[in-house]
Amino acid sequence: MPKYQYIYGMSKQHTTIHDNFIRSILADKVVAASYFENYLPSFVSEKLDFSTLTQIPDTYLSERLRKSMSDIVYTCQRKEGGEEVKVCLLIEHKSYVDKYTPVQIGGYIFSGLQKQLDNKEKLSIIIPVLLFHGNGRWEYQTLLDLYDHVDAEWNAFIPNFSYIYNNLGDIPDEAVEALNNKFLAASLLALKHTFQTDWLGFNILRMLVLAEEAPKNLQKSFAVYLFERSMLSGDLIEKLLESLPSVLKETIMSTADTFVEKGKKIGIEEGIKEGLEKGIEKGKADIIKSLLLNTDFTISKIAALTSVSEDFVLNIQTEIKNSK
């Protein structure tokens, strides 16, 4: 029986605030173990001893794809022991519906297998996991489902495969909050409601308290994500700080100070409120610039993905053209 399995996280092709947050979550082995335990099929998770989960600096992808993925690799011993194998779990996340994702996942699989051959390794199983936290309804589809009116005999020529589909929209909030790892629960709730700024604003205090047992670096990443996605005002931040437990308040205050420092770099020295607002704006501008330069997304699609007006995106597009 196989002894070791390799698990690593892989994110969307282009860096976004969602990617950065998911990377920070899965880079923590306690959180990663909890995610895998809860969202892998039982026939996989029941064979793993997650107490042996250990992160290692390695990858089995091509140089091209390595740039688009988070290099998070874990070893995990199988409970039964035995022969050593490597099983790669790809975590691809989407915040919008993309019916052609099976094609993208297929590229990851075959690139990973080719890399293993280049390394003269024994071929390892690659298990893709699709984490979806966007708006809209997205039904599970395989590569075979993308072909219409194909003769049944021709299906043999289509490289079909399965993947694990984790749609946060299908999981009730109560079920997410019931997870033993409360930081993971709070993080998944934030991802699930990432496009609902009113919900985030109303529940942010509860989620911050849920995450208070996590290490400070994770609390800070979580606070940054919540601030940027909920578009909180400086006044609301101050009110939240007043009601939070003292230790958590200190962490959140230091995170708010980070936004102030970002603001100062672009000439802002007027306190937490303005620094926070400008920090959020600067972060969104960086994301939009990356999308304009590295994708063929339309102006309207970029505006929808980043929750800004189309005029905001057009202004950044003009800035890019003028800088050339």
C-alpha positions, 0 to 999 in steps of 0.5 A: 500500500502507498505510504506517502501522499503529496498535497499542494495548493494551486490557485487561479491563473491571475493573482487577485485578492482572493488568490492571496487570501487563499494562499495564506490560508492553505500555507498554514498546515493546520488550516490546510489539514482541516480543509482537506479533512472536511472537503476531500471525499471520504475514500481519500481523506480516511486513508490519510494521517493528517497529523503527519502533514508537513509542508515541503518546498517542491513542485511538479509543474512546468515553469510556465504554470508554476508562475500561476500557482501557489507553491504549497506542497505537503507530505502526508503519510497514509494510515496503512503505511507501505510503498511510497507514492505521491498524490498531488491535490490541485486547489483551483479556485474560481470567483466567477463561473467559467464553463471551460475550467475542465480544460484548464484543469486538464492542462494542469494535470498533463503538465504535472505528469510531464514534469514528473516524467522530466524528473524521471519520477514514477507517475503520481496521481493528480487529484484536482479540487475546484473551490468555487465561491462566486455568484451564479449557479455553476453545475459540475461538468467534466471535459466530456460534457463540453462536447455537444452531439459527439458520436458515442464511439468518439468519446474515447478520443476525449481525455475525460477525468473527474475532479472534486468540486467544492461549491461554497454556495451549496453549503449552508452557513451553519454547516460552515460555521460548525467546522472545528477549525473556526478560523477556516470556518470564518475564512470560508464564510468570507469567501462565500459572501465576498460579493455581498458587502452588506452581509460582510459589514453586518457579520464582520465582528462575528467573523473576527471573533471566530478567527481570534484563536488563529495565529496573528499572521492569519488574523491579519490576512483575514482582517485585510481580506475583510476590510478590502471586501466589505469596504468598511469606513474608518468610523466603522473600524473604530466602532469595531475596535471598541467592542473587540476582545483586547488581544484581537483589538491589538491585532486589528489595530496593527492591521489598520496601521498598515493601511495608514502606512500604505496611504502615507506612501502616496501622500496621505497622513490624515489618520486611519480612515483616509489611510484605510480607504486609500489602501483599499483603492490602491490594492484594487488598482494594482489588481485591475492593472494586472487584469488589464495587462495579463488577461483579455477580460472586458472592462465590464468583467473587470469592473464586476470582478473587482466591485468598481465602476467601469469608469474606474477601470477605464481611468487605470487603462488610460494611465497604463497607455500614457505610461508607455 
